[in-house]
């Protein structure tokens, strides 16, 4: 394992850190540094308001920020982001996680998964995930995960999926927070294998304390890359219309999470879909892809919600995923 740490004290008590971790197979894949910016902790409540969101690059930044500033999402303690771009064209060169954290006065860690070279720049652009926190973050790690490689967009990318972990202390209780974005263009068994290195790392590194693990797990119950996929999905919807809103029995990764001590019950609104290509698609045809799993922590009863990704009923969607939220007891 090779680790590089750089620190720079800034005005206002902001601290930056970068860490590179070489994991299995890293000799074939470039390593990218995580970025941490820490700010002063906010007042600690008796619960941790946790929000999960696939930002779909963060291109609709102003709408995302507006959603996060208004109830019920306002004053979140932990915001877990998938598909948070860093200086890409599609996100208008924003450092999405950094700018959201700054606007919300939160600490953050950003973990790049894929880099994209741009002829007009000497620095690369990144696709990745992030954790925002009302308490400072430390001990950031990226855990390399396998993937199908079947997405044609990957031809322009260098890297691989990586789970991102960091630790924050709430009311003197250290809590590990992790995010993983799994592959929609793989089958359920593939997603199980993709998550396996993260679960193995937790065991091997003796990460046994309380933990929040969340992400876009892409629990489609099928594989979307095959030519017949959409015809098969249509047939499955006709036969079992509840299948994509209750994917647990079709995705073996949930069994692995349970064996590792994680619970999804109470942290997720049962049967509430979290993804749609368009608001005209009725909810019963939408899948449930985004999940929060807890270990050593309990959700506040009735707090799990899915919040539409729009600023108003008639407003434009800010992502094809909705916000997932729950309160976690300290």
CORJOMO-V374395 format. One line per field, one symbol per residue. ss: DSSP state (a for helix, b for strand, c for the rest). psi: psi as a letter, one per 40 degrees, with the letter a starting at -180 (. if undefined). A space follows every 50 residues. Layout:
# CORJOMO-V374395
ss=???
psi=???
This chain:
# CORJOMO-V374395
ss=cccccbbbbcaaacbbbbbccccccaaacccccbbbbbccccccccbbbb bbbbbbbcccaaaaaaaaaccccccccbbbbbbbcbccccccccbaaaaa aaaaccbbbbbbbbbbccccccccbbbbbbbbbcccbbbbbbbbcccccc caaaaacbbccbbbbbbbbbccbbbbbbbccccccccaaaaaaaaaaaaa aaaaccccccbbbbbbccccccccccccaaaaaaaaaaaccccccccaaa ccaaaaaaacccbcbccbccccccbcccccccaaaccccbbbbbbccbbc ccccbbbccbccccccbcccbcbbbbbbbc
psi=hhhhhhihhiieehhiiihhhhaheeeehihihihhhhiiiihhaeihhh hhhhefdedfdddddddeeiieeifidhhhhifhihfiddefeigddddd dddefiiihhhidiihihdeieiiiihaiihiieiiiifhihhhiiidee hddedeihaiihihiihihhfehhhhhihhhihdfiidddddddeddddd ddddefgeaiihhiigefgeeahedidedddddddddddgeedeegedee hedddddddeeihehdeihhehieiidieehideeiihdhihhiheihih heehihhigieideiiieieiihhiihhh.
